[in-house]
Amino acid sequence: MNATLITILSTFMTVQVAIALCTVLGLVMVDFILGVMESFRSGNFSFSKLPQFMETSLVPYMGGLLVLALFSTTNTELTVLFYSISATVTAKFLADITLKVTQLFNGISIQSPITVSSTVSSTQAAPAAEAPVAPPAG
């Protein structure tokens, strides 16, 4: 699916810009999903606040980057601006994702269903005890 999206976008922009745009938009969506999961876990999720959040947080990033990506083929300076903003937004969302994953999985302990036990068979010799040391002559 991602290859199809990049193919479609590459008719309007270069392949490198399309890949950068898909990467940033993917990180934005991962951050959004983790934010929803975090609010569910903390118990303060509200469906009524979701459209406002999307309007104020998601659309500006997605819309702005999409417009810059579309016009990046017309001007070299816009291409540089697009890549600069993409790098900054990527760093911001990677930091946010790291924080949200840490908060989501904080306090969760995973126990392995596999237990490892060590058995000593009777055919194995016990480790030899150290030989007594003779006192120095003198």
C-alpha positions in Angstrom: 0.0 0.0 0.0 2.8 2.4 0.9 4.5 1.8 -2.5 1.2 2.6 -4.2 0.8 5.8 -2.2 4.4 6.8 -3.1 3.7 6.0 -6.8 0.6 8.2 -6.8 2.4 11.1 -4.9 5.4 10.8 -7.3 3.3 12.1 -10.1 3.0 15.4 -8.3 6.5 15.5 -6.6 9.8 13.8 -6.7 10.1 10.3 -5.2 12.4 11.5 -2.4 9.9 14.2 -1.4 7.1 11.6 -1.5 9.1 9.2 0.7 9.9 12.0 3.2 6.3 13.1 3.3 5.0 9.6 3.9 7.6 9.1 6.6 6.6 12.2 8.5 2.9 11.6 8.1 3.3 8.1 9.3 5.1 9.3 12.4 2.3 11.9 13.0 -0.3 9.1 12.8 1.7 6.8 15.1 2.0 9.6 17.6 -1.8 10.3 17.3 -2.6 6.6 17.9 -0.3 6.4 20.9 -1.8 9.5 22.3 -5.3 8.0 22.0 -4.1 4.8 23.7 -2.4 6.8 26.5 -5.6 8.8 27.1 -7.6 5.6 27.2 -5.2 4.1 29.7 -5.3 7.2 32.0 -9.1 7.3 31.7 -9.4 10.8 30.4 -10.3 10.1 26.7 -13.2 12.1 25.3 -14.7 11.6 21.9 -15.9 15.2 21.9 -12.4 16.5 22.1 -11.1 14.3 19.3 -12.2 16.6 16.4 -10.7 19.7 18.1 -7.5 17.8 18.6 -7.4 16.8 15.0 -8.1 20.3 13.8 -5.5 22.0 16.0 -2.7 19.3 16.0 -3.0 17.0 13.0 -4.2 19.1 10.2 -1.6 21.9 10.5 1.2 19.4 10.2 -0.3 17.3 7.5 -1.7 20.2 5.5 1.4 22.4 5.7 3.8 19.6 4.8 1.6 18.5 1.9 1.4 22.0 0.4 5.2 22.4 0.7 5.7 19.0 -0.8 3.5 19.8 -3.8 5.2 23.1 -4.5 8.7 21.7 -3.8 9.1 20.8 -7.5 8.7 24.5 -8.6 11.5 26.0 -6.5 14.7 24.7 -5.0 14.3 26.9 -1.9 10.9 25.3 -1.2 12.5 21.9 -1.5 15.2 22.9 1.1 12.4 24.3 3.3 10.4 21.1 3.0 13.3 18.9 4.0 14.2 21.2 6.9 10.7 21.2 8.3 10.4 17.5 7.7 13.6 16.8 9.7 12.4 19.1 12.5 8.9 17.5 12.7 10.4 14.0 12.5 12.7 14.8 15.5 9.8 16.2 17.4 7.5 13.3 16.8 10.2 10.7 17.4 10.8 12.3 20.8 7.0 12.4 21.5 6.6 8.7 20.4 9.5 7.7 22.7 7.9 9.5 25.6 4.4 8.1 25.0 5.7 4.5 24.6 7.6 4.9 27.9 4.5 6.2 29.6 2.3 3.5 28.1 4.4 0.6 29.1 5.7 2.0 32.4 4.9 -0.4 35.2 4.0 -3.3 33.0 6.0 -6.5 33.8 6.0 -9.3 31.3 6.6 -12.7 32.7 7.9 -15.4 30.4 5.9 -18.6 30.3 9.2 -20.5 29.9 11.1 -21.3 33.0 14.7 -22.4 32.9 15.9 -24.7 35.7 19.3 -26.1 36.3 19.7 -29.7 37.4 22.9 -31.4 38.4 23.0 -35.0 37.6 24.5 -37.5 40.1 27.2 -38.5 37.5 28.7 -35.1 37.6 31.4 -34.7 40.1 31.1 -32.0 42.7 33.8 -29.3 42.4 37.0 -30.2 44.1 37.6 -28.5 47.4 40.9 -26.5 47.6 43.7 -28.4 49.1 44.9 -27.2 52.5 47.9 -25.0 52.4 50.8 -26.0 54.6 52.2 -23.3 56.9 55.5 -21.9 55.9 58.5 -23.6 57.4 60.5 -21.5 59.5 
